[in-house]
Amino acid sequence: MIREGILDALTLLWHRDASVMDAAIRSVWVSALAVSAASFAGIGTGLLLARKAIPGRSLLVVLFRVGMAMPTVLIGLLCYAVLSRRGPLGGFELLYTTWAIVIGEFFLALPIVTTWTHGAIRRLDPRVSETARTLGAGPVQRAITYLRETRLAIALAVLTAFARCFTELGIAMMVGGNICGRTRTLTTATALETARGEFARGVAMSLILLLIALLVTVAVASLSRADRETMT
């Protein structure tokens, strides 16, 4: 069954099956949009927590670390409560749309980017900050220096967040509804097709998930090698 499923899946991919390609494209752009927004917010937040003594900083750092381990179904449940008709954002009618999935995945990716950025900047050699101050660098220039010195860790955080969002199931199922042609992603479609007995389609979508995971791994390895070459 597995052998036939893989062969049939490769046939579906070769012929660019419409349902498989639709779910794949939606998964990519939804995750990319969510991670882009989370990176914009998370990098700035991580930098702020690492370099500014703001009230409640320790508590915020702990909360972001806890957020990294939060189950996706819990994030989906909270987003459902907020976006449902009885929720505070119910008037926008975002529930069971792709934008609801983007919002949910944003909160999935934000703790990852924030925590890794904060940790990387906190681990910086103190001489980096001292040198920047000695050279007369202003707050913005110092911030750019910190981010430049931690670019590998931040890039790894972004890639990890994308991989987590791209392969998650709970959020997409709970706030997206797995609606064909509208909110169906690779993970929700894989679960549905397998439950319906369409094993080949499920395998085809799983192969795409595996391919994306492989590309992320290659990107991480390339970044690590480039950083080592730069240091040497």
Steps between C-alpha positions, in 0.01 A plus 500: 500500500783737585684425175189551288414814696842652433484414128151647468611806696792559264257474208274763658797730554626446146163598357465788749174384651281806557402425860858421602645812336223721643570383855877529451491856366263612776719342768809678370356851476306477826806384695730748326269790579456396864874451554584829328268690734627305801862570401434874470342506847714233665844628402419846632349357819796269559743788452302719740485231768872431467622858520240703690415469870123531457254420783404132510776397260574170677133405496469580130805290419351206692164540324663497158695188594183332615336605174756296306360181656133596475296233316365613166150385594506738796604788275223399262249491784598850620486638146162336449367668815628840387387473136161333553183708478484532879868594520648852501600476131191315386375800305785466250373153397850355478416156635532221241710715269866481408556819699393316815771243433754778444407655837528166679835415342625850582454424870665162446810655339531812718635329816758307296643807328486716813663244731780409260574865421503590869729210587742571214538867588538426871784260419691758298851584611478815720781649294262537206288748693802673651667540162184641343466755780868594479464568128208731572225280360148614580216276620390409146854427386563287808178307437606434141837380627337258744275359229789471258706307754212262571375463143556123492300434817220725376496330159483161670211626713308617194558172317397299805186710539413445133549125529280492812224703336514311171455162667248592773150352495302620803475870413416445134230248589337700780491851354524413131241226489674302222270649234579370152640770272505758779680396819627149433873464568737209449467373857122521519463355151735213587292412806176521302613303196651224714180473705300473175721219377677714238840376612682613185393863541599490865844368410539759223434783742729343759778486241465875444519554877813285506652696210444832677656359818801388294536846343489664843768260625721576201451873555597469866812300409598754235460789742708320762778429249499857371522636854794275585682607183440865588642451852811331365 
